[in-house]
Amino acid sequence: MENIIVLSGKVKYTITLEPTVWIFDDRKIDLTTYFSSTSNPSNELEEYTKSISKHWDREITEGAIYPPTLKTEKKYEKEKVLTGSFGIPFQPFLKNAEPDETAAFLVIKTTTSEHEIPLEKAMNLVLGFSNAGKPLSEDGPVHVYFGDGSNQQEPIKHVREFIVK
């Protein structure tokens, strides 16, 4: 139960977050490259369209039979999951909780302190849940990174709860 984080407060729905299952989530991002990229974050529909387009082009040029390179790609992706450092955007969870119109802040409760940030800034948070292929069991279950990467070297650790105020 120590890995469970609750998102509550001035929200329509209280959300329970379980970081150990996010490794299987398609929304996960690679933390080793996420903050170093200078491009603007693209929307999910654009990413999905590019992905499907690439797959469609491959089927047209090579047929529906998967070439050996696809097997190699799958093996690489499996190894990446076992050795990578990953995070997940906080925005979908916050949107699903449906914050009240009067809510203005997100309080991040840790075992030793509280951090209060504006709700607009909270929409860009990234929750780190894996480092070098391992869950963040010692100082986790998640690390909170600001979307601009300003606290990349010193993320908020030992997170226990998110409260919308």
Helices and strands as residue ranges (DSSP letters): E 5-9, E 15-17, G 19-24, E 29-30, H 31-34, H 44-62, H 68-83, E 86-89, H 91-97, E 105-110, E 114-118, H 119-122, E 126-131, E 134-135, E 143-145, E 159-164
